[in-house]
Amino acid sequence: MHRLIVAATTLALLVGGVVGASATTRQGSALRLVEVVSGLQAPVQVTAAPGISGALYVVEQGGLVRVVRAGKVQPAPFLDLRSKVRAGGEQGLLGLAFAPDYATSRQFVVNYTDVNGHTRVIRYRSNGQRALPGTARQL
């Protein structure tokens, strides 16, 4: 549950920007959203890879997984599934989960809606910087 709250908070920070009105906590201190990064297209998830520091992975509904380091979106995507994904409404690239031992196994799983409207759950490996498309295995 804690990871879900952290992920939701991080996503709000990534896409929320600065909000004109601020919320007040019980102690009376003001909370506000601060834009951490911009330039993302329809982000649906933010996560971190176990054992990898300094990087956030942002899942974009249209089919890209982007890497954010030091508040900047890296130019090359971690994974590009745009040609395989049907995006819009509740469809698209919807989830990313790293293996608990990702730092050594380099395995992760994505969930997306393919161009025919079918749900796909695919396992990949990466070289640490990018996904290796030839390692894709449907689960």
N, CA and C of each residue as an Amber inpcrd file, in Angstrom:
protein
   417
   0.8240000  -1.1870000   0.0000000   0.0000000   0.0000000   0.0000000
   0.8710000   1.2550000   0.0000000   1.9600000   1.2350000   0.8080000
   2.8620000   2.3870000   0.8790000   3.4310000   2.7090000  -0.4970000
   3.8290000   1.6820000  -1.2840000   4.3790000   1.9180000  -2.6240000
   3.3380000   2.5650000  -3.5290000   2.0550000   2.1700000  -3.3780000
   0.9880000   2.7520000  -4.1810000   0.8270000   4.2340000  -3.8600000
   0.8740000   4.5740000  -2.5850000   0.7480000   5.9700000  -2.1840000
   1.9230000   6.7780000  -2.7080000   3.1420000   6.2350000  -2.5910000
   4.3210000   6.9300000  -3.1040000   4.2170000   7.1090000  -4.6110000
   3.7970000   6.0680000  -5.3370000   3.6680000   6.1640000  -6.7890000
   2.6060000   7.1930000  -7.1680000   1.4750000   7.1920000  -6.4850000
   0.4200000   8.1510000  -6.7940000   0.8840000   9.5730000  -6.5050000
   1.5930000   9.7570000  -5.4080000   2.1110000  11.0810000  -5.0720000
   3.1310000  11.5290000  -6.0990000   4.0100000  10.6270000  -6.4950000
   5.0150000  10.9670000  -7.4970000   4.3580000  11.3310000  -8.8130000
   3.3460000  10.5730000  -9.2190000   2.6400000  10.8770000 -10.4630000
   1.9840000  12.2510000 -10.3770000   1.3790000  12.5590000  -9.2460000
   0.7610000  13.8750000  -9.0840000   1.8120000  14.9700000  -9.2100000
   2.9820000  14.7370000  -8.6570000   4.0480000  15.7240000  -8.7720000
   4.5110000  15.8680000 -10.2130000   4.5700000  14.7620000 -10.9310000
   5.0470000  14.8180000 -12.3040000   4.0800000  15.5320000 -13.2270000
   2.7960000  15.2930000 -13.0810000   1.8460000  15.8450000 -14.0420000
   1.0460000  17.0180000 -13.5090000   1.0920000  17.2260000 -12.2080000
   0.2350000  18.2440000 -11.6290000   0.6840000  19.6620000 -11.8500000
   1.9730000  19.8880000 -11.8700000   2.4480000  21.2570000 -11.9670000
   2.1350000  21.9950000 -10.6820000   2.2690000  23.2810000 -10.7170000
   1.9650000  24.0950000  -9.5500000   0.4810000  24.4100000  -9.5700000
  -0.1770000  24.1330000  -8.4890000  -1.6120000  24.3410000  -8.3800000
  -1.8640000  25.6660000  -7.6770000  -2.8250000  26.4320000  -8.1870000
  -3.1180000  27.7420000  -7.6260000  -3.5650000  27.6820000  -6.1800000
  -4.4050000  26.7400000  -5.8250000  -4.8710000  26.6240000  -4.4500000
  -4.0660000  25.5540000  -3.7390000  -3.7720000  25.7710000  -2.4710000
  -3.0590000  24.7430000  -1.7320000  -3.9460000  24.1670000  -0.6430000
  -3.6660000  22.9050000  -0.3130000  -4.4040000  22.2360000   0.7450000
  -3.7180000  22.5350000   2.0750000  -4.4520000  22.4070000   3.1580000
  -3.8810000  22.6520000   4.4720000  -3.9630000  21.3750000   5.2820000
  -2.8590000  21.0360000   5.9690000  -2.8340000  19.8390000   6.8070000
  -3.4220000  20.1680000   8.1700000  -3.5720000  19.1700000   9.0070000
  -4.1140000  19.3810000  10.3590000  -3.1970000  20.2770000  11.1890000
  -1.9040000  20.2300000  10.9250000  -0.9690000  21.0470000  11.6790000
  -0.9480000  22.4900000  11.1730000  -1.6490000  22.7830000  10.0680000
  -1.7430000  24.1360000   9.5700000  -0.7180000  24.5010000   8.5170000
   0.1930000  23.6070000   8.1840000   1.1780000  23.9420000   7.1490000
   0.5650000  23.6940000   5.7740000   0.9390000  24.5260000   4.8220000
   0.3740000  24.4290000   3.4720000   1.1070000  23.3790000   2.6600000
   0.3620000  22.6540000   1.8610000   0.9210000  21.7040000   0.9080000
   0.7240000  22.2750000  -0.4770000   1.6660000  22.0420000  -1.3630000
   1.4820000  22.4810000  -2.7340000   2.1790000  21.5070000  -3.6650000
   1.6830000  21.4330000  -4.8760000   2.2900000  20.5990000  -5.8970000
   3.3440000  21.4140000  -6.6340000   4.4590000  20.7800000  -6.9030000
   5.5360000  21.4290000  -7.6310000   5.8750000  20.5690000  -8.8350000
   5.9260000  21.1870000 -10.0050000   6.2620000  20.4390000 -11.2170000
   7.7050000  19.9610000 -11.1270000   7.8890000  18.6590000 -11.3190000
   9.2080000  18.0490000 -11.2500000   9.7960000  17.8890000 -12.6420000
   8.9500000  17.5750000 -13.5990000   9.4060000  17.3560000 -14.9730000
   8.2510000  17.6660000 -15.9190000   8.5710000  18.0620000 -17.1310000
   7.5340000  18.3110000 -18.1270000   7.9090000  17.5900000 -19.4080000
   7.0100000  17.6420000 -20.3850000   7.2880000  17.0190000 -21.6700000
   6.8130000  15.5880000 -21.7990000   5.9920000  15.1410000 -20.8700000
   5.4630000  13.7810000 -20.9250000   4.0940000  13.7900000 -21.5960000
   3.7660000  12.7040000 -22.2770000   2.4880000  12.5750000 -22.9800000
   1.6320000  11.5070000 -22.3030000   0.5720000  11.8970000 -21.6540000
  -0.3930000  10.9910000 -21.0090000   0.2760000   9.9600000 -20.1030000
   1.0040000  10.4100000 -19.0670000   1.6160000   9.4460000 -18.1450000
   0.5480000   8.7400000 -17.3190000   0.7020000   7.4180000 -17.1650000
  -0.2640000   6.6380000 -16.3970000   0.3660000   5.9500000 -15.1890000
   1.6980000   5.9100000 -15.1410000   2.3750000   5.2490000 -14.0210000
   3.7820000   5.8080000 -13.8850000   4.2270000   5.8890000 -12.6390000
   5.6140000   6.2320000 -12.3280000   6.1190000   5.1580000 -11.3860000
   7.3110000   4.6300000 -11.6580000   7.8740000   3.6050000 -10.7900000
   9.3880000   3.7180000 -10.7870000   9.9950000   2.9790000  -9.8860000
  11.4480000   2.8980000  -9.8110000  11.8410000   1.4280000  -9.8950000
  13.0170000   1.1690000 -10.4090000  13.5050000  -0.2070000 -10.5260000
  14.2930000  -0.5700000  -9.2740000  14.0070000  -1.7160000  -8.6780000
  14.7570000  -2.1340000  -7.4930000  16.2600000  -2.2040000  -7.7840000
  17.0450000  -1.6140000  -6.8990000  18.4960000  -1.6670000  -7.0380000
  19.0810000  -0.6390000  -7.9880000  18.2430000   0.1820000  -8.6060000
  18.7120000   1.2130000  -9.5400000  18.3670000   2.5630000  -8.9190000
  19.3650000   3.3600000  -8.6180000  19.0920000   4.6520000  -7.9860000
  19.1480000   5.7850000  -9.0060000  18.4270000   6.8430000  -8.6960000
  18.4840000   8.0470000  -9.5080000  17.6410000   8.0390000 -10.7610000
  16.7890000   7.0400000 -10.9430000  15.9710000   6.9750000 -12.1560000
  14.5230000   6.6680000 -11.8010000  13.6140000   7.4000000 -12.4400000
  12.1910000   7.0840000 -12.3920000  11.7820000   6.6610000 -13.7870000
  10.8810000   5.6920000 -13.8630000  10.3850000   5.1900000 -15.1420000
   8.9250000   5.6100000 -15.2540000   8.6150000   6.3310000 -16.3310000
   7.2690000   6.8530000 -16.5330000   6.6450000   6.1280000 -17.7210000
   5.5010000   5.5160000 -17.4700000   4.7520000   4.8130000 -18.5130000
   3.8050000   5.8110000 -19.1560000   3.9370000   5.9790000 -20.4720000
   3.0330000   6.8310000 -21.2160000   2.0190000   5.9560000 -21.9520000
   0.7650000   6.3230000 -21.8710000  -0.3190000   5.5250000 -22.4290000
  -0.1160000   5.2040000 -23.9070000   0.5020000   6.0880000 -24.6470000
   0.7010000   5.8950000 -26.0810000   1.7070000   4.8270000 -26.4470000
   2.4640000   4.3110000 -25.4630000   3.3610000   3.1950000 -25.7490000
   4.8190000   3.3920000 -25.4220000   5.1830000   4.4890000 -24.7930000
   6.5830000   4.6990000 -24.4230000   6.7750000   4.5380000 -22.9260000
   7.9460000   4.0200000 -22.5440000   8.4090000   4.0820000 -21.1640000
   9.5870000   5.0420000 -21.1950000   9.4580000   6.1490000 -20.4740000
  10.4750000   7.1920000 -20.4500000  11.2460000   7.1210000 -19.1490000
  12.5140000   7.4930000 -19.1750000  13.3540000   7.5350000 -17.9840000
  13.5610000   8.9980000 -17.6000000  13.3800000   9.2790000 -16.3090000
  13.6190000  10.6170000 -15.7820000  14.7860000  10.5250000 -14.8060000
  15.8130000  11.3110000 -15.0770000  16.9820000  11.4020000 -14.1930000
  17.2140000  12.8660000 -13.8670000  17.4120000  13.1590000 -12.6010000
  17.6940000  14.5270000 -12.1470000  16.6830000  15.5230000 -12.7180000
  15.4030000  15.1180000 -12.7660000  14.3550000  16.0110000 -13.2180000
  14.2750000  16.2090000 -14.7170000  15.0110000  15.4300000 -15.4840000
  14.9920000  15.5800000 -16.9400000  14.6200000  14.2650000 -17.6090000
  13.7010000  14.3810000 -18.5840000  13.3170000  13.2140000 -19.3790000
  14.4850000  12.9030000 -20.3080000  14.9550000  11.6670000 -20.2690000
  16.0620000  11.2630000 -21.1270000  15.5860000  11.1800000 -22.5780000
  16.4530000  11.5360000 -23.5280000  16.0200000  11.5870000 -24.9320000
  15.5800000  10.2350000 -25.5010000  16.2810000   9.1810000 -25.1820000
  15.9310000   7.8560000 -25.7170000  14.9720000   7.1560000 -24.7520000
  13.8640000   6.6170000 -25.2540000  12.9490000   5.8900000 -24.3660000
  13.5690000   4.5840000 -23.8890000  13.1430000   4.1370000 -22.7230000
  13.5530000   2.8410000 -22.2010000  12.9110000   1.7310000 -23.0290000
  11.6530000   1.9470000 -23.4440000  10.9090000   0.9820000 -24.2440000
   9.9520000   1.7400000 -25.1520000   9.8730000   1.3180000 -26.4090000
   8.9810000   1.9550000 -27.3750000   8.0650000   0.8960000 -27.9780000
   6.8050000   0.9180000 -27.5690000   5.8110000  -0.0430000 -28.0640000
   4.7220000   0.6480000 -28.8770000   4.9600000   1.8630000 -29.3290000
   3.9260000   2.6280000 -30.0300000   3.3240000   1.8910000 -31.2170000
   4.1140000   1.1100000 -31.9320000   3.5790000   0.3960000 -33.0970000
   2.7330000  -0.8130000 -32.7010000   2.7970000  -1.2340000 -31.4450000
   2.0650000  -2.4060000 -30.9800000   0.8390000  -2.0630000 -30.1330000
   0.7020000  -0.7820000 -29.7620000  -0.2910000  -0.3730000 -28.7670000
  -1.4480000   0.3930000 -29.4000000  -2.6630000   0.0940000 -28.9280000
  -3.8400000   0.9170000 -29.2460000  -4.1040000   1.7540000 -28.0030000
  -3.9530000   3.0550000 -28.1460000  -4.0840000   3.9470000 -26.9980000
  -5.3290000   4.7930000 -27.1110000  -5.9010000   5.1160000 -25.9660000
  -7.0620000   5.9870000 -25.8850000  -8.0650000   5.4350000 -24.9060000
  -8.7300000   6.3070000 -24.1990000  -9.6960000   5.8580000 -23.1970000
  -8.9950000   5.0150000 -22.1410000  -9.4420000   3.7810000 -21.9990000
  -8.8390000   2.8780000 -21.0200000  -7.8770000   1.8950000 -21.6710000
  -7.4330000   2.1920000 -22.8770000  -6.5070000   1.3090000 -23.5880000
  -5.1530000   1.9890000 -23.7420000  -4.1450000   1.1660000 -23.9750000
  -2.7970000   1.6800000 -24.1980000  -1.7900000   0.8940000 -23.3870000
  -0.6050000   1.4520000 -23.2540000   0.4100000   0.8970000 -22.3630000
  -0.0020000   1.3100000 -20.9640000  -0.3250000   0.3370000 -20.1260000
  -0.9850000   0.6390000 -18.8630000  -0.1760000   0.3060000 -17.6240000
   0.8630000  -0.5060000 -17.7510000   1.5860000  -0.8720000 -16.5450000
   2.9680000  -1.4140000 -16.8130000   3.8210000  -1.2590000 -15.8170000
   5.2040000  -1.7250000 -15.8350000   5.5410000  -2.2240000 -14.4430000
   6.1060000  -3.4160000 -14.3610000   6.5420000  -3.9620000 -13.0740000
   7.9340000  -4.5560000 -13.2470000   8.8590000  -4.1220000 -12.4130000
  10.2170000  -4.6500000 -12.4410000  10.3070000  -5.8710000 -11.5350000
  11.1090000  -6.8520000 -11.9370000  11.3570000  -8.0100000 -11.0800000
  12.0430000  -7.5180000  -9.8020000  11.7670000  -8.1630000  -8.6640000
  12.4200000  -7.7430000  -7.4120000  13.9520000  -7.7610000  -7.5120000
  14.4830000  -8.6600000  -8.3460000  15.9370000  -8.7530000  -8.5210000
  16.3890000  -8.0770000  -9.8170000  15.6640000  -7.0400000 -10.2400000
  15.9440000  -6.3850000 -11.5210000  17.4170000  -5.9800000 -11.6720000
  18.0500000  -5.5420000 -10.6170000  19.4430000  -5.0920000 -10.7140000
  20.3610000  -6.1770000 -11.2680000  20.0040000  -7.4370000 -11.0580000
  20.8180000  -8.5300000 -11.5990000  20.1430000  -9.2620000 -12.7550000
  18.8170000  -9.4620000 -12.6800000  18.1170000 -10.2150000 -13.7370000
  17.7710000  -9.3600000 -14.9370000  17.5930000  -8.0600000 -14.7150000
  17.1930000  -7.1070000 -15.7670000  15.8500000  -7.4690000 -16.3940000
  14.9850000  -8.1620000 -15.6520000  13.6800000  -8.5500000 -16.1650000
  12.5840000  -7.6050000 -15.6710000  11.6180000  -7.3600000 -16.5490000
  10.4610000  -6.5550000 -16.1900000   9.2920000  -6.9970000 -17.0580000
   8.0880000  -6.5810000 -16.6760000   6.8600000  -6.9730000 -17.3620000
   6.0570000  -5.7170000 -17.6730000   5.4550000  -5.6890000 -18.8580000
   4.5480000  -4.6040000 -19.2170000   3.1770000  -5.1800000 -19.5520000
   2.1630000  -4.3410000 -19.3870000   0.7880000  -4.6850000 -19.6970000
   0.2810000  -3.6250000 -20.6670000  -0.2420000  -4.0640000 -21.8260000
  -0.7610000  -3.1000000 -22.7860000  -1.9100000  -3.7000000 -23.5940000
  -2.6540000  -2.8060000 -24.2450000  -3.7090000  -3.1900000 -25.1710000
  -3.1060000  -3.1540000 -26.5680000  -3.1490000  -4.2990000 -27.2670000
  -2.5410000  -4.3260000 -28.6020000  -3.4610000  -3.6680000 -29.6330000
  -2.9880000  -3.5770000 -30.8640000  -3.7340000  -2.8730000 -31.9180000
  -5.0780000  -3.5290000 -32.2320000  -5.2640000  -4.7980000 -31.8410000
  -6.5330000  -5.4910000 -32.0450000  -7.4540000  -5.3920000 -30.8230000
  -7.0100000  -4.6720000 -29.7890000  -7.8230000  -4.5010000 -28.5940000
  -7.6430000  -5.5870000 -27.5520000  -6.6630000  -6.4720000 -27.7350000
  -6.4070000  -7.5510000 -26.7760000  -5.3680000  -7.1180000 -25.7400000
  -5.5590000  -7.5880000 -24.5120000  -4.5980000  -7.3040000 -23.4510000
  -3.3940000  -8.2170000 -23.6030000  -2.2190000  -7.6330000 -23.5030000
  -0.9630000  -8.3910000 -23.5800000  -0.1470000  -8.1300000 -22.3270000
   0.4170000  -9.1960000 -21.7840000   1.3650000  -9.1000000 -20.6780000
   2.6440000  -9.7270000 -21.1900000   3.6900000  -8.9080000 -21.3010000
   4.9310000  -9.3210000 -21.9490000   6.1080000  -9.1050000 -21.0050000
   6.9640000 -10.1230000 -20.9140000   8.1920000 -10.0090000 -20.1260000
   9.3400000  -9.6450000 -21.0520000  10.1750000  -8.7330000 -20.6050000
  11.3610000  -8.2890000 -21.3390000  12.5780000  -8.3620000 -20.4320000
  13.7230000  -8.2480000 -21.0470000  14.9840000  -7.9880000 -20.3420000
  15.5300000  -6.6800000 -20.8880000  16.4030000  -6.0690000 -20.1210000
  17.0480000  -4.8370000 -20.5820000  18.5560000  -4.9990000 -20.4660000
  19.2680000  -4.0520000 -21.0530000  20.7220000  -4.0150000 -20.8860000
  21.0940000  -3.0350000 -19.7790000  20.1130000  -2.5930000 -19.0310000
  20.3160000  -1.6260000 -17.9660000  19.9700000  -0.2120000 -18.3920000
  20.0420000   0.0600000 -19.6850000  19.7190000   1.3790000 -20.2130000
  18.4310000   1.3720000 -21.0340000  18.2210000   0.2960000 -21.7880000
  17.0670000   0.1680000 -22.6670000  16.5710000  -1.2640000 -22.6570000
  15.2920000  -1.4250000 -22.9850000  14.7170000  -2.7620000 -23.1330000
  15.3060000  -3.4080000 -24.3910000  15.4210000  -4.7190000 -24.3460000
  15.9140000  -5.4840000 -25.4860000  14.7100000  -6.1340000 -26.1780000
  14.2370000  -5.5630000 -27.3030000  13.0120000  -6.0570000 -27.9440000
  13.0380000  -7.5470000 -28.2650000  14.1860000  -8.1040000 -28.6130000
  14.2830000  -9.5240000 -28.9570000  14.0500000 -10.4600000 -27.7970000
  13.9680000  -9.9410000 -26.5770000  13.7590000 -10.7870000 -25.4060000
  12.2900000 -10.8980000 -25.0260000  11.3940000 -10.2640000 -25.7790000
   9.9600000 -10.2490000 -25.4470000   9.3780000 -11.6620000 -25.4170000
   8.6790000 -11.9640000 -24.3280000   7.9940000 -13.2580000 -24.1690000
   6.6150000 -12.9900000 -23.6030000   5.5840000 -13.4490000 -24.3240000
   4.2250000 -13.2590000 -23.8360000   3.9640000 -14.1820000 -22.6540000
   3.3340000 -13.6640000 -21.6170000   3.0040000 -14.4650000 -20.4440000
   1.5340000 -14.8380000 -20.4690000
